C-alpha cells in the first residue's frame, strides 16, 4: 500500500482500478471494498478508483441489478423461472405449528428453492462482473487516449497560430 503508483492517476492504473471495482461490485454482495483494494494492490491498479467503483451496487441499484442478473442467468441456463420458488424463498421459514417431519420437508424444499434461485443469480452476476469489468477497462483506456490526442492537437494548433 506504500507504493505511490497505487495512488497516482495514470491511464492504465485508473482503467484497471475501475475494472476491478466493477468486477467485485457485481460479483460480491459483501466485502467488496476490501476485496477490490487487495486486488488493486496486487495488480498495481489505482486503489481509490477501485474502491469507489464498487459502489456500482448500492442500496438504490442493488435490487434492479440482482433481478436483471437473475433473468440473464435463467436465460443462459435455459431454465424457466419458477414463481413458487421465488415466493417461498422470499417468505422464509414456515409457521411453527407444523410437525417436525413437515418442518424438515419444508426446510429441504426451501433449501432446494433457494438453490433454484441462486444458480441463475450467480451466473448472471458473474457475467455482469466479467463483461462490466472488461468493458469499463477498454472504454476508459480508449477515452483517456482520445482525450490526450485531442489535448495534444489543441496544443500544437495553438503553437502554429502564434
C-alpha positions as CSV (number, residue, x, y, z in Angstrom):
1,X,0.0,0.0,0.0
2,X,3.0,2.3,0.3
3,X,3.7,2.2,-3.5
4,X,2.9,5.6,-4.9
5,X,1.8,4.1,-8.2
6,X,-1.3,2.7,-6.3
7,X,-2.5,6.3,-5.6
8,X,-1.4,8.0,-8.9
9,X,-4.0,8.7,-11.6
10,X,-2.4,7.1,-14.6
11,X,-4.3,5.8,-17.6
12,X,-3.7,2.2,-17.0
13,X,-4.0,2.4,-13.2
14,X,-7.4,4.1,-13.3
15,X,-8.8,1.9,-16.0
16,X,-7.7,-1.2,-14.2
17,X,-8.9,0.1,-10.8
18,X,-12.3,0.8,-12.1
19,X,-12.5,-2.6,-13.8
20,X,-11.5,-4.3,-10.6
21,X,-14.1,-2.3,-8.6
22,X,-16.9,-3.0,-11.1
23,X,-15.9,-6.7,-11.1
24,X,-16.1,-7.0,-7.3
25,X,-19.1,-4.7,-7.1
26,X,-21.1,-7.0,-9.2
27,X,-19.6,-10.3,-8.0
28,X,-19.7,-10.0,-4.3
29,X,-22.6,-8.7,-2.1
30,X,-20.3,-8.3,0.9
31,X,-16.7,-7.2,1.5
32,X,-16.5,-5.6,-2.0
33,X,-14.3,-2.7,-0.8
34,X,-11.6,-4.8,0.9
35,X,-11.5,-7.3,-1.9
36,X,-11.1,-4.6,-4.5
37,X,-8.4,-2.8,-2.5
38,X,-6.4,-6.0,-2.2
39,X,-6.8,-6.9,-5.9
40,X,-5.9,-3.3,-6.9
41,X,-2.7,-3.6,-4.7
42,X,-1.8,-7.0,-6.3
43,X,-2.4,-5.8,-9.9
44,X,-0.9,-2.3,-9.2
45,X,-4.1,-0.5,-10.1
46,X,-5.4,2.8,-8.7
47,X,-6.8,1.9,-5.2
48,X,-9.2,4.9,-4.8
49,X,-10.9,4.2,-8.2
50,X,-11.1,0.5,-7.4
51,X,-12.8,1.3,-4.0
52,X,-15.1,4.0,-5.5
53,X,-16.3,1.9,-8.4
54,X,-17.6,-0.9,-6.1
55,X,-20.4,1.5,-5.4
56,X,-22.0,0.4,-8.8
57,X,-24.1,-1.8,-6.5
58,X,-25.6,0.4,-3.8
59,X,-28.9,0.4,-1.9
60,X,-30.6,2.1,-4.9
61,X,-29.2,-0.1,-7.7
62,X,-28.9,-3.4,-5.8
63,X,-32.4,-4.8,-6.4
64,X,-32.7,-4.0,-10.1
65,X,-29.2,-5.4,-10.8
66,X,-30.0,-8.6,-9.0
67,X,-33.3,-9.0,-10.7
68,X,-31.8,-8.5,-14.1
69,X,-28.8,-10.8,-13.3
70,X,-31.3,-13.5,-12.2
71,X,-33.2,-13.1,-15.5
72,X,-29.9,-13.3,-17.5
73,X,-28.9,-16.4,-15.6
74,X,-32.2,-18.0,-16.3
75,X,-31.9,-17.4,-20.0
76,X,-28.2,-18.6,-20.1
77,X,-29.0,-21.7,-18.1
78,X,-32.1,-22.4,-20.3
79,X,-34.4,-22.7,-17.3
80,X,-37.9,-21.3,-16.8
81,X,-38.3,-19.1,-13.7
82,X,-40.3,-20.9,-11.0
83,X,-42.6,-18.3,-9.4
84,X,-43.4,-20.7,-6.5
85,X,-39.6,-21.0,-5.7
86,X,-39.2,-17.2,-5.6
87,X,-42.3,-16.7,-3.4
88,X,-41.2,-19.5,-0.9
89,X,-37.7,-18.2,-0.7
90,X,-38.9,-14.7,0.0
91,X,-41.4,-15.8,2.6
92,X,-38.7,-17.6,4.6
93,X,-39.4,-20.1,7.4
94,X,-42.7,-21.9,7.6
95,X,-45.2,-21.4,10.6
96,X,-44.1,-23.2,13.8
97,X,-47.3,-25.2,14.4
98,X,-46.3,-27.9,11.9
99,X,-44.8,-31.2,13.0
100,X,-41.0,-31.8,12.9
101,X,-41.3,-34.1,9.9
102,X,-43.2,-31.5,7.9
103,X,-40.7,-28.8,9.1
104,X,-37.8,-30.9,7.8
105,X,-39.6,-31.4,4.5
106,X,-40.3,-27.7,4.2
107,X,-36.8,-26.7,5.1
108,X,-35.4,-29.1,2.5
109,X,-37.8,-27.7,-0.1
110,X,-36.9,-24.2,1.0
111,X,-33.2,-25.0,0.5
112,X,-34.0,-26.5,-2.9
113,X,-36.0,-23.5,-3.9
114,X,-33.1,-21.3,-2.7
115,X,-30.7,-23.3,-4.9
116,X,-33.1,-23.0,-7.9
117,X,-33.0,-19.2,-7.5
118,X,-29.3,-18.8,-6.6
119,X,-27.8,-20.7,-9.6
120,X,-29.2,-18.3,-12.2
121,X,-28.4,-15.3,-10.0
122,X,-24.7,-16.4,-9.6
123,X,-24.4,-17.0,-13.3
124,X,-25.9,-13.6,-14.1
125,X,-23.8,-11.8,-11.6
126,X,-20.6,-13.5,-12.9
127,X,-21.5,-12.4,-16.5
128,X,-22.1,-8.9,-15.3
129,X,-18.8,-8.8,-13.4
130,X,-16.7,-10.1,-16.3
131,X,-18.4,-8.1,-19.0
132,X,-18.7,-5.0,-16.9
133,X,-15.1,-5.1,-15.8
134,X,-13.8,-5.7,-19.3
135,X,-16.0,-3.1,-21.0
136,X,-15.1,-0.4,-18.5
137,X,-11.4,-1.2,-18.8
138,X,-11.5,-0.8,-22.6
139,X,-13.7,2.3,-22.6
140,X,-11.6,4.1,-20.0
141,X,-8.3,3.3,-21.8
142,X,-9.8,4.4,-25.2
143,X,-11.5,7.5,-23.7
144,X,-8.3,8.6,-22.0
145,X,-6.3,8.0,-25.2
146,X,-8.7,10.1,-27.2
147,X,-8.7,12.9,-24.6
148,X,-4.8,13.0,-24.7
149,X,-4.9,13.1,-28.5
150,X,-7.4,16.0,-28.5
151,X,-5.4,17.8,-25.9
152,X,-2.1,17.4,-27.9
153,X,-3.8,18.5,-31.1
154,X,-5.1,21.7,-29.5
155,X,-1.7,22.4,-28.0
156,X,0.0,22.0,-31.4
157,X,-2.6,24.1,-33.2
158,X,-2.1,27.0,-30.7
159,X,1.6,26.9,-31.3
160,X,1.2,27.1,-35.0
161,X,-1.1,30.1,-34.7
162,X,1.3,32.0,-32.5
